[in-house]
Amino acid sequence: MRRILVTGGAGFIGSNFVRHLLSQKGFRVRVVDKLTYAGNLNNFPKDLWKNPRFEFVRGDIRKRDVVRPSLRGVDAVVNFAAETFIDRSIVDTNPFVMTDFLGTYILLDEFRRRPCDRFVQISTCEIYGSARKVPMDENHPIMPQSPYSATKAGADRLCYSYFETYGLPIVVLRPFNQYGPNQHPEKVIPFYFTQALLGRPLFVYGSGRNTRDWTYVLDFCEAVQRMLDADENKVIGQVFNVGSGREKNVLQIARAVLRYLGKPEKLVQHIKDRPGHVRRLVCDTKKTRRLLGWQAKTGFDEGLNLTLDWYMKHQQWWKNVMRRKSYRDFYRQWYEKIMASQ
């Protein structure tokens, strides 16, 4: 029985990964999550709480007295813990510096004192900035364009330094854009779904032609497990891009959501572009296919329908999130300010 510590495991990708591991018999999972606005205990179904192979610890990875005992007895660490919404990082950078960089440092430093078989850092493709070549491989220049991506870039390279300096068994995954069940409704696909369903505008930055490489979250969970299972001689100390190699622009996504709901295209509302907006991200998938034997299985249209079906069936889940003060305050602060300046 392998024992996995998952930090940030109550968030979108983390909770999907926890459910993925516990659907199999060979894993015990300890989740550590601070439960910020993006963490949600409702991401875990009721029967999961009765599973003796699941343990939840409410705690902050910036605190050594939380991290130290959490590392005891585990075989591997997967660090999802992070502030992730670019728009919020523009408004207030401090939480991103404190969690994404400082939190990763504390986790690494305690891991150095109590190492186990593997430490998997979940980084982000956003650290590359706009594509300078397509597709983007792991040697693409790192040119972060937002405070969020800059703090993740710092954590990414800090992880590598702990491999080089201390010889720790660390690997870095750089996922491209994720979507799927349980994603916070501030992110673009659930945001467009909820806005359209409620008859509200779908805000599109600039022309809407900026593209992203989209990966269905359950495919990504499989990639993370492949990393845990991989031969250490093939992966330790390395970086892996994880994406589908297929790109869609924001305007295409907005229109697809409207078609799904039978809503008029007039709900699309173009607003001024976001500061530091990345123009294009497309993943080179060769390395993950060669060394992990992994590639994305779910096509975008299929994954989008699965995602939108989930949001349609789980309306109480996202309505509860949208009632929270953190969501309502940011919506007013960000979008109403943008609209006022149009």
C-alpha positions in Angstrom: 0.0 0.0 0.0 1.6 3.3 -1.1 1.1 6.3 1.0 0.8 9.6 -0.8 0.7 13.1 0.6 -1.3 15.5 -1.6 -1.0 19.2 -0.7 -3.8 21.4 -1.9 -5.9 18.3 -2.3 -9.2 20.0 -1.7 -8.8 22.2 -4.8 -9.9 21.5 -8.4 -7.1 19.3 -9.7 -6.0 18.0 -6.3 -9.4 16.7 -5.4 -9.8 15.0 -8.8 -6.4 13.4 -8.2 -7.3 12.2 -4.8 -10.5 10.6 -6.0 -8.5 9.1 -8.9 -6.0 7.4 -6.5 -8.6 6.2 -4.1 -10.6 4.6 -6.9 -7.8 2.1 -6.9 -6.8 -0.3 -4.1 -3.1 0.3 -3.9 -3.1 3.8 -2.3 -3.6 5.6 1.0 -3.9 9.4 0.7 -3.3 12.1 3.2 -4.5 15.5 2.1 -3.2 18.8 3.6 -5.2 21.9 2.5 -5.5 25.3 4.1 -9.1 25.7 2.7 -8.7 29.1 1.1 -11.6 30.3 -1.0 -10.6 27.8 -3.7 -10.5 24.8 -1.4 -13.8 23.0 -0.9 -14.6 20.0 1.2 -17.6 19.4 -1.0 -15.1 18.3 -3.7 -15.0 15.0 -1.7 -18.1 12.9 -1.9 -19.7 11.7 1.3 -18.5 8.1 1.0 -14.9 9.2 0.7 -14.9 10.5 4.2 -15.7 6.9 5.4 -12.8 5.5 3.4 -10.1 4.3 5.9 -7.5 5.0 3.2 -8.3 8.7 3.2 -7.0 11.3 5.8 -7.7 15.0 5.7 -5.5 17.6 7.6 -6.6 21.2 7.5 -3.3 23.1 7.5 -1.0 25.6 5.7 2.1 24.4 3.9 3.8 27.7 5.0 3.9 26.3 8.6 6.5 23.8 9.5 4.5 22.4 12.4 1.9 21.4 9.8 4.3 20.1 7.1 6.6 18.1 9.4 4.1 15.7 10.8 2.3 15.4 7.5 5.5 14.0 5.9 5.8 11.2 8.4 5.2 7.8 6.9 4.5 8.8 3.3 6.1 7.3 0.2 5.6 10.3 -2.1 4.5 13.9 -2.1 2.5 15.7 -4.8 2.3 19.4 -4.3 -0.8 21.0 -5.8 -1.0 23.7 -3.1 -1.1 27.1 -4.8 -3.0 30.3 -5.5 -3.8 29.9 -9.2 -6.1 32.6 -10.6 -4.1 35.1 -12.8 -6.7 37.9 -12.4 -6.5 37.7 -8.6 -2.7 37.9 -8.8 -2.9 41.2 -10.6 -5.1 42.6 -7.9 -3.1 41.3 -5.0 0.2 39.5 -5.5 1.0 38.8 -1.9 -1.0 35.5 -1.4 0.8 34.1 -4.5 4.3 34.9 -3.3 3.5 33.6 0.2 1.9 30.3 -0.9 3.2 29.5 -4.4 6.8 30.3 -3.6 7.3 30.5 0.2 5.0 27.6 0.8 6.9 25.4 -1.7 10.1 26.4 0.0 8.9 25.3 3.4 7.6 22.0 2.0 10.9 21.4 0.2 13.0 22.3 3.2 11.0 19.9 5.4 11.2 17.2 2.7 15.0 17.6 2.8 15.0 16.7 6.4 12.6 13.7 5.9 12.9 12.6 2.3 10.8 9.8 0.8 10.7 8.1 -2.6 9.5 11.0 -4.7 8.4 14.7 -4.7 6.2 15.8 -7.6 5.9 19.6 -8.1 2.8 20.7 -10.0 4.1 23.8 -11.9 2.4 25.5 -14.8 2.8 26.2 -18.5 2.2 29.9 -17.7 5.8 30.2 -16.7 6.8 30.2 -20.3 4.8 33.3 -21.3 3.6 33.6 -24.9 4.9 30.9 -27.2 8.1 31.8 -29.0 8.1 28.5 -30.9 5.3 26.0 -31.4 4.9 23.4 -30.0 6.5 24.4 -26.7 8.9 21.8 -25.3 10.5 21.7 -21.9 13.4 23.9 -23.1 11.2 26.8 -24.1 12.4 30.0 -22.5 10.8 30.8 -19.1 9.3 34.3 -19.4 6.4 34.7 -17.0 4.0 37.5 -17.7 1.9 37.7 -14.6 2.6 37.7 -10.8 1.0 34.2 -10.6 3.3 32.7 -13.3 6.4 34.4 -11.8 5.8 32.9 -8.4 5.2 29.5 -9.9 8.4 29.9 -12.0 10.3 30.6 -8.8 8.9 27.5 -7.1 9.6 25.4 -10.2 13.3 26.4 -10.2 13.6 26.2 -6.5 12.5 22.5 -6.8 15.2 21.9 -9.4 17.8 23.5 -7.1 16.9 21.1 -4.3 17.4 18.3 -6.7 20.8 19.6 -7.8 22.0 20.8 -4.4 20.7 18.0 -2.1 20.2 15.2 -4.6 16.5 14.9 -3.7 14.2 12.8 -5.8 12.2 15.7 -7.3 10.4 16.0 -10.6 8.4 18.9 -12.0 5.2 18.7 -14.1 4.2 21.7 -16.1 0.5 21.2 -17.0 -1.2 23.2 -19.7 -4.7 24.4 -19.1 -7.0 22.0 -17.2 -10.7 21.8 -17.2 -13.3 19.4 -15.8 -15.5 18.7 -12.7 -15.2 20.8 -9.5 -13.3 23.6 -11.1 -13.9 26.9 -9.3 -16.5 29.1 -11.2 -14.0 31.9 -11.5 -12.1 29.9 -14.2 -13.1 30.5 -17.8 -15.2 27.4 -18.7 -17.3 27.2 -15.5 -17.4 31.0 -15.5 -18.9 31.1 -19.0 -21.3 28.3 -18.2 -22.7 30.0 -15.1 -22.8 33.4 -16.7 -24.7 32.1 -19.7 -27.1 29.9 -17.7 -27.9 33.0 -15.6 -28.3 35.2 -18.7 -25.2 37.3 -17.9 -22.5 38.4 -20.3 -19.6 36.2 -21.2 -16.6 38.6 -20.8 -13.9 38.0 -23.5 -10.6 39.7 -23.1 -9.6 41.7 -26.2 -10.2 39.8 -29.5 -10.7 36.5 -27.8 -8.1 34.9 -30.2 -5.6 34.1 -27.5 -5.2 30.3 -27.5 -4.5 27.7 -24.8 -3.8 24.0 -24.9 -6.6 22.2 -23.1 -6.4 18.9 -21.1 -9.3 17.2 -19.4 -8.4 16.9 -15.7 -8.9 13.1 -15.4 -6.3 12.6 -18.2 -3.9 14.8 -16.2 -4.6 12.8 -13.1 -3.5 9.7 -15.0 -0.3 11.5 -16.0 0.5 12.3 -12.4 0.1 8.7 -11.4 2.3 7.6 -14.3 4.9 10.0 -12.8 4.6 8.3 -9.4 5.0 4.9 -11.0 7.8 5.8 -13.4 11.4 4.4 -13.2 13.3 7.0 -11.1 16.3 6.8 -13.5 14.0 8.1 -16.3 12.3 11.0 -14.4 14.1 12.3 -11.3 15.5 15.8 -11.7 13.5 16.4 -14.9 10.7 18.6 -16.2 7.7 17.3 -18.1 5.2 19.3 -20.0 1.7 17.8 -19.8 -0.9 18.8 -22.4 -2.9 17.6 -25.3 -1.1 19.4 -28.1 -4.4 20.9 -29.3 -5.3 24.5 -28.9 -8.6 26.4 -28.7 -9.1 30.1 -28.3 -11.4 31.7 -25.8 -13.9 32.9 -28.3 -14.4 29.3 -29.6 -15.0 28.2 -26.0 -17.5 30.9 -25.3 -19.5 30.0 -28.4 -19.3 26.3 -27.6 -20.8 26.9 -24.1 -23.6 29.1 -25.7 -24.4 26.3 -28.2 -24.6 23.7 -25.4 -27.0 25.9 -23.4 -28.9 27.2 -26.5 -28.1 30.8 -25.6 -27.6 33.7 -28.0 -24.2 34.8 -29.1 -25.0 38.3 -28.1 -24.1 37.4 -24.6 -20.4 37.5 -25.6 -19.1 40.8 -24.5 -15.6 41.9 -25.4 -13.7 43.9 -22.8 -10.2 45.4 -22.8 -7.4 42.9 -22.7 -5.9 41.7 -19.4 -2.5 43.1 -18.4 0.3 40.7 -19.3 -2.1 38.4 -21.2 -0.3 35.4 -22.8 -1.1 35.1 -26.5 -0.6 31.4 -27.2 0.3 28.2 -25.4 0.7 24.9 -27.2 2.3 21.8 -25.7 5.0 19.6 -27.2 3.9 16.2 -25.9 6.8 14.1 -27.1 8.6 13.7 -23.8 5.6 12.5 -21.8 4.7 10.1 -24.6 8.3 8.8 -24.7 9.2 8.5 -21.0 5.8 8.1 -19.4 3.8 6.4 -22.1 1.1 9.0 -21.6 -1.0 11.1 -23.9 -4.3 12.8 -23.5 -7.2 10.5 -24.3 -10.1 12.9 -24.2 -10.8 15.2 -27.1 -11.8 18.7 -26.3 -15.4 18.5 -27.6 -15.9 15.3 -25.6 -14.3 16.7 -22.5 -16.2 20.0 -22.7 -19.5 18.1 -22.9 -18.6 16.0 -19.9 -17.6 19.1 -18.0 -20.7 21.1 -18.9 -22.9 18.0 -18.1 -21.3 17.9 -14.7 -22.0 21.6 -14.0 -25.6 21.2 -15.2 -26.1 18.3 -12.8 -24.3 19.9 -9.8 -25.8 23.3 -9.8 -26.0 23.4 -6.0 -22.2 22.9 -5.8 -21.4 26.0 -7.9 -24.2 28.1 -6.5 -22.8 27.6 -3.0 -19.4 28.7 -4.2 -20.8 31.8 -5.9 -22.6 32.8 -2.8 -19.4 33.1 -0.9 -18.1 36.6 -0.2 -14.8 35.9 -1.8 -16.4 35.2 -5.1 -18.9 38.1 -5.0 -16.3 40.7 -3.9 -13.8 39.7 -6.6 -16.5 39.7 -9.3 -17.5 43.3 -8.4 -13.9 44.5 -7.9 -12.6 43.0 -11.2 -15.3 43.0 -13.8 -17.3 46.0 -12.7 -14.0 48.0 -12.7 -13.3 46.8 -16.2 -16.7 47.6 -17.4 -16.6 51.1 -15.9 -13.3 51.8 -17.8 -14.7 50.7 -21.2 
